[in-house]
Amino acid sequence: MPSPDTPHAADFRPSPNHNERLTPISALILHYTGMPTAASALALLTSVEAQVSSHYFVDEDGTILQLVPEARRAWHAGRSFWAGETDLNSASIGIEIVHPGHDDPRPFPDRQIEATAALCRDICARQGIAPRRVLGHSDIAIGRKIDPGEFFPWKTLAELGVGHYVEPAAIVGGAVLETGARGDEVRRLQQALADYGYKIDVTGDYDQACAGVVAAFQRHFRPALVDGRADASTIATLRALAGAGA
């Protein structure tokens, strides 16, 4: 039985679902399990038939288990993209956080988030992962995944020293960019999202694909309203993030 890569893991529960990494580690991806119980999620992540896994598993009481060695490529990201990288399984470490998901968007327990933050700080320090490359599954799998959700406490995680974050700009009335819009303003928005790392075509047309990327951005960085419409709050928050470095 291998030893955990981090002192924060209580035990190693090996998953058979991993293979060789093809690229260096440069990102950390957070997920919710999206299953009714921790036991059912752990069973899935360690089942050879399921063909899914993660490096770490954080229970609601803060207990951390390691499932796959960090040196190996766990199967948690699936079809994904971030900042030109198309194999996030190879380029990242994945953490599954026990939570039933959008069917029951209850708060994540404080001790679970504190444990997750401690684990993330350790991983990022050892692997040299930049704050802006601590991402949600929803960021890298647009239109396919929505975890860890707009109810995930990214602000608290940032206060605990993890991730890239600015206080979202206040939601106010006024003009919005939405499906059907086109022109230079849309093109600038698309370019800003692409520059940050999102997979988006810079066309100047605000189509359904563009709305999906905006919704993914909102889910992580402006969670009070996730509607896929680029209002002044969304645009201001994106600009602030772009200027925040890291």
C-alpha positions in Angstrom: 0.0 0.0 0.0 1.5 3.4 -1.0 1.9 6.1 1.6 -0.1 9.3 1.1 1.6 12.1 -0.7 0.4 14.6 1.9 0.3 14.6 5.7 -3.3 15.8 5.5 -4.6 12.4 4.2 -5.7 10.0 6.9 -5.3 6.9 4.7 -4.7 5.6 1.2 -7.7 3.8 -0.4 -6.4 2.8 -3.8 -8.5 3.2 -6.9 -7.5 1.1 -10.0 -8.5 3.9 -12.3 -5.3 5.7 -13.3 -2.5 5.7 -15.8 0.7 7.5 -16.8 0.8 11.3 -16.9 1.6 12.8 -20.2 2.2 16.4 -19.1 3.5 18.1 -15.9 1.1 19.0 -13.1 -0.1 22.6 -13.4 -3.7 22.8 -12.1 -5.9 21.7 -9.3 -9.5 20.8 -10.0 -12.2 20.7 -7.4 -15.4 18.6 -7.8 -18.4 17.6 -5.7 -19.2 13.9 -5.6 -22.9 14.5 -6.6 -24.0 11.3 -4.9 -26.4 10.7 -1.9 -23.7 9.4 0.4 -19.9 9.4 0.9 -19.9 5.6 0.9 -21.6 5.4 -2.5 -19.2 8.0 -4.0 -16.1 6.3 -2.6 -17.4 3.0 -4.0 -17.8 4.5 -7.5 -14.3 6.2 -7.4 -12.6 2.9 -6.5 -14.6 0.6 -8.9 -12.8 -0.7 -11.9 -16.1 -0.8 -13.8 -16.8 2.9 -13.2 -13.6 4.1 -14.9 -13.5 7.3 -12.8 -11.3 8.4 -9.9 -9.7 11.3 -8.2 -6.5 11.8 -6.3 -8.2 12.9 -3.1 -11.6 12.5 -1.4 -12.7 14.9 1.3 -15.6 13.7 3.5 -18.1 16.0 5.3 -16.3 15.6 8.6 -13.0 16.7 7.1 -11.4 13.3 6.8 -9.2 13.1 3.7 -8.4 9.9 1.8 -6.0 9.6 -1.1 -7.1 7.3 -3.9 -4.5 7.8 -6.6 -0.8 8.8 -6.2 -0.2 12.4 -7.4 2.4 11.1 -9.8 -0.3 9.2 -11.7 -3.0 10.5 -14.0 -6.4 10.1 -12.2 -9.6 10.1 -14.3 -11.6 13.0 -12.9 -11.7 15.7 -15.6 -12.9 14.0 -18.7 -13.2 16.0 -21.9 -11.8 19.4 -20.8 -9.9 22.5 -21.6 -8.1 25.3 -19.9 -5.7 27.9 -21.3 -4.8 25.7 -24.3 -4.5 22.5 -22.3 -6.8 19.7 -23.5 -5.7 16.9 -21.2 -6.5 18.2 -17.7 -6.4 14.6 -16.4 -2.6 14.7 -17.1 -2.1 18.3 -16.1 -4.0 18.4 -12.8 -4.7 16.9 -9.4 -8.3 16.2 -8.7 -10.2 16.5 -5.4 -13.6 15.1 -4.9 -15.5 16.8 -2.1 -18.5 14.9 -0.6 -21.7 16.7 -1.4 -25.0 15.6 -3.0 -24.8 18.4 -5.6 -27.4 20.6 -7.2 -30.2 18.3 -6.1 -29.5 19.4 -2.5 -27.4 22.6 -2.6 -26.9 22.7 1.1 -23.8 24.5 2.6 -20.5 22.6 2.7 -19.6 22.0 6.3 -16.9 24.4 7.7 -14.6 21.5 8.8 -14.8 20.0 5.3 -13.9 23.3 3.7 -11.1 23.9 6.2 -9.7 20.4 5.4 -10.0 21.1 1.7 -8.2 24.4 2.0 -5.3 22.8 4.0 -5.0 20.0 1.4 -5.1 22.5 -1.5 -2.4 24.8 0.2 -0.1 21.7 0.6 -0.6 20.5 -3.0 -0.2 23.9 -4.5 3.0 24.6 -2.5 4.6 21.2 -3.4 3.5 21.2 -7.1 3.9 24.9 -7.8 0.3 25.4 -8.9 -0.6 29.1 -9.3 -3.8 30.5 -7.6 -5.6 31.1 -10.9 -5.1 27.5 -11.8 -7.2 26.3 -8.9 -10.4 25.6 -10.8 -13.8 24.0 -10.7 -14.9 21.1 -12.9 -17.4 23.6 -14.4 -14.6 25.9 -15.5 -12.9 23.2 -17.6 -15.9 21.2 -18.9 -18.3 23.9 -20.3 -21.8 22.7 -20.9 -21.0 19.3 -19.5 -20.3 19.8 -15.8 -21.6 22.3 -13.2 -19.7 21.2 -10.1 -18.7 22.2 -7.5 -21.5 24.7 -8.0 -22.4 28.3 -7.4 -23.0 27.4 -3.7 -19.4 26.2 -3.3 -17.6 28.8 -1.0 -14.8 30.0 -3.2 -14.6 33.2 -1.2 -13.9 31.3 2.0 -11.4 29.1 0.3 -9.6 32.3 -0.9 -9.6 33.7 2.6 -7.9 30.5 3.7 -5.2 31.0 1.1 -6.5 29.0 -1.9 -7.4 30.1 -5.4 -7.8 33.3 -7.4 -10.6 35.5 -6.3 -11.9 39.1 -6.2 -15.0 40.3 -4.6 -17.7 40.2 -7.2 -19.0 43.5 -8.5 -22.4 44.5 -7.3 -25.4 43.4 -9.4 -27.1 46.6 -10.8 -29.5 47.3 -13.5 -28.6 48.4 -17.0 -27.7 46.9 -20.4 -26.6 43.3 -20.7 -25.0 41.2 -23.4 -27.0 38.2 -24.1 -27.9 35.6 -26.8 -28.4 37.3 -30.1 -26.0 40.2 -29.4 -23.1 40.8 -31.8 -20.3 43.2 -32.4 -17.1 44.5 -30.9 -18.3 44.5 -27.3 -19.1 40.8 -27.5 -15.8 40.1 -29.2 -14.0 41.9 -26.3 -15.9 39.9 -23.7 -15.0 36.6 -25.5 -11.4 37.6 -25.8 -11.2 38.4 -22.1 -12.7 35.0 -21.2 -10.3 33.3 -23.6 -7.3 35.2 -22.2 -8.3 34.1 -18.7 -8.4 30.4 -19.8 -11.9 29.5 -20.8 -12.6 27.6 -24.0 -14.5 30.1 -26.2 -14.4 31.1 -29.9 -13.9 34.8 -30.4 -16.5 35.5 -33.1 -18.3 38.6 -31.9 -21.6 36.6 -31.8 -23.2 36.0 -28.5 -24.5 32.5 -29.2 -25.5 29.7 -26.9 -21.9 28.5 -26.6 -20.9 32.0 -25.4 -23.7 32.1 -22.9 -22.6 28.7 -21.5 -19.1 30.1 -20.9 -20.4 33.2 -19.2 -22.6 31.0 -17.0 -19.5 28.9 -16.1 -17.6 32.1 -15.2 -20.5 33.3 -13.1 -20.8 30.0 -11.3 -17.3 30.4 -10.0 -16.7 34.1 -9.8 -20.1 35.8 -9.6 -22.3 33.2 -8.1 -25.2 35.4 -6.9 -26.8 35.2 -10.3 -25.9 32.5 -12.9 -27.9 33.3 -16.0 -25.4 33.3 -18.9 -26.0 37.0 -19.5 -23.0 39.4 -19.3 -24.3 42.2 -17.2 -22.1 45.0 -15.8 -21.3 43.0 -12.7 -20.1 40.0 -14.7 -17.9 42.2 -17.0 -16.5 44.2 -14.1 -15.7 41.1 -12.1 -13.9 39.6 -15.1 -11.8 42.7 -15.6 -10.9 42.8 -11.9 -9.8 39.2 -12.0 -7.7 39.8 -15.2 -5.9 42.6 -13.4 -5.4 40.7 -10.2 -2.4 38.7 -11.4 -1.4 35.2 -10.1 
